[in-house]
Amino acid sequence: MTSTLPVSRRSFLRVTAIAGGGMLIASYVQPIADLAALTGSLEDFTPNAFIKIGADGSVTITAKNPEIGQGVKTMLPMIIADELGVDWKAVKVEQGLFDPVAYGRQAAGGSTATPTNWDNHRRVGAAARQMLIAAAALTWGTPADECSAASGIVTHRPSGRKLTYGALAAKAATLAVPDLATVTLKDPKDFTIIGTPQKGVDTPSIVTGKPIFSIDVKVPGMLFAVFQKCPVFGGKVKSANLDVVTAQPGVKHAFVVEQVGTSLGGLLGGVAVVADSWWLAKQAREKLEVTWDEGPTASHSSVEYARKAAELAQGPAARSLRKDGDVDAALKGAAKTVEAAYFYPFLSHATLEPQNCTASFSNGKLELWAPTQTPANGRQLVAQALGIAETDITIHLVRGGGGFGRRLSNDYLVEAAWIAKTIGVPVKLLWTREDDMAHDFYRPAGFHFFKGGVDGEGKIIAWRHHFVTFGEGDRPGSSAGIQPTEFPSRFIPNFELGTSFLPLGVPTGALRAPGSNGLAFVFHSFIDELAHAAGKDPVQFRLDLLGDPRMVAEPDGRAGYDAARARGVLEDVAEKSGWGRRKVPKGSGLGVAFHFSHLGYFAEVVEVTVVDAAVKVNKVWVVGDIGSQVINPLNAEHQAQGGALDGLSEAMGQEITIENGRAVQTNFHEYPLLRHTQAPPVEVHFRVTNNPPTGLGEPALPPVIPALCNAIFAATGKRVRSLPLSKEGFRWA
């Protein structure tokens, strides 16, 4: 588990002068008092810090969180830079090391970067600006309130005198650090960087092919490794022809690795092959013959999961999660009732950059270069497996070529670390695409059984939901659960939610918009079924369900759902898409859905044309409410577009099926991604509301899948209750 560090606002910053007359503002609780004694140049040391201001006026801001394509390496420094009062073009951004003492929580997941760092990053920048203004006021012998700062310059307004930040940095570093709780933050109307579209700081390197991704890492003297695990999850090595593999060209080592512990997320048993190049290691691996002890999971299959789920659905749910009102009585009195069974499959993350890690172990110290989303968890896992102290492990956060939740798990870190410690030289472990798809932590499949009723006025009065998912004992598997407060809970007077578990033999985990990526499909598709049964317009039916603008919460105030914000995005997307006014030809249709997840409210409309089961998505409209500030509008638009396109890709053809305890799909020919020619235009709008800013890597994805399926129903009259669409006879046009 990630350690929680007690950090008071007053201990948040440590400020010191740096060699050459600059200023360094370190973060959180890092003790840097000794930095004042340094005599070398700025390049002679690498203290963890948020801001470095050189005597020449140069400004360097550290990005503390892992960058996996969500844009935080640009977005978080933008917050600091705006409050600091510098021009964005003058800022250099550096990726910070993993150091929870210096930076606090460092992770990528759950769209948490904005809500957890918005306030403190603003205060770091504002504190530095306040100190620079104070230094100028002392220099001129004037009151600080007569001075202002902008574009890296402090100006004395009455006289017009000016001093650059570089000229003031050394003096500012000697001043008392302000209490961050009391620093003056900018009025949002004065923002000059926040709210302006900025290209990603890594974009020039990406488009010119610079080696900035984890897969590009090179360290002196390193070898290359591949790691063969049992195709059945958790299987163990019984025997292997290591002598044949070792004799292959370029091979330096081939050895069996025993499983450590029982978790499928740790170091599993397998065979490591290490060679002078990755290609030689891969070629040698093809000569590998292993006899496996496949274990009990070898009996698992998708067919058996489905059979068992249907069997469980015939009886009551094993566990009741919520029961409001009297569902039986409401169903008996309903004007119309609808029953439906929904299914969504296991999904792979399919990151374009396969899992990889470079590791170097020397003199009891371990150094890792990895695209992990959770470096704290990775360091703990590696320390436990190798039997070394966490403090002896250094993790370099290297840009990942996609994450989507896959790199929340750190199995590839512990594999690389174990191999490096065993052979005593640096090694880069790189998985093949087949490794990646066969040993993922899949989005869990789900089986949902509904019965709902509407009254004579067309309003939902009853909802019964039996969710068959995966779990052990009384706990669902990772990302396989459901909360009793999940919408439309609390919006329907007679509501029942229960769950039953299937045995868990497949590793599962969070996929972009975990939980919501599947639940939104089934909830908002079934709501559409009820709207059709009621003879109501799908948008108006949803507005009626949401009711009056209000906050709906549990009695203790938890799990708040803001009906006003949900109504806002739904009304806006209807307006932007021309819902009710838009003329669509025969064979075409519009579908709508909305969803709240990861603090973001999103509604989406999809327009499709379907001819002979060939689906063409003509356009997607997206409206999101992520609070009072869209920090980087350019990246925000891209994230929303990417989320919508990602959801379309998942819906059409993606599925992991299990046979004999192993994944059937091995590469993109069996797990197709959306092609450029299939990608529709995605029009994105944001509502600005008086709420704290939140993230958006996740919440734009869930609504697009039910909106697509509802659009297909509008175009064809065929209701989609099972994904992927390709198994229902549909294909991309």
Buried (B, 14 or more C-beta within 10 A) or exposed (E): EBEEEEBEBEBBBBBBBBBBBBBBBBBBBBEBEEBEEBEEEBEEEEBBBBBBBBBEBBBBBBBBBBBBBBBBBBBBBBBBBBBBBBBBEEBEBBBBBBBBBBBBBBBBBBBBBBBBBBBBBBBBBBBBBBBBBBBBBBBBEBEBEBBBBEEBBBBBEEEEBEBBBBBBBBBBBBBEBBBBEEBEEBEEEEBBBBBBEBEBBBEEBBEEEEEBBBBBBEBEEBBBBBBBBBBBBBBBBEEBBBEEBBEBEBBBBBBBBEBBEEEBBBBBBBBBBBBEEBEBBBBBBEBBEBEBBBBEBBEBBBEBBBEBBEEBBEEEBBBEBBBBBBBEEBBEBBBBBBEBBBBBBBBBBBBBBBBBBBBBBEEEEBBBBBBBBBBBBBBBBBBBBBEBEBEBBBBBBBBBBBBBBBBBBBBBBBBBBBBBBBBEBBBBBBBBBBBBBBBBBBBBBBBBBBBBBBBEEBBBBBBBBBBBBBBEEEEBBBBBBBEBBBBBBBBBBBBBBBBBBBBBBBBBBBBBBBBBBBBBBBBBBBBBBBBBBBEBBBBBBBBBBBEEEEEBBEEEEEBEBBBBBBBBBBBBBBBBBBBEEEEBEEEBBBBBBBBBBBBBBBBBBBBBBBEEBEBBBBBBBBBBBBBEBBBBBBBBBBBBBBBBBBBBBBBBBBBBBBEEBBBBBBEEEBBBBBEEEBBBEBBBBBBEBEBBBBBBBBBBBBBBBBBBBBBBBBBBEBBBBBBBBBEBEBEBB
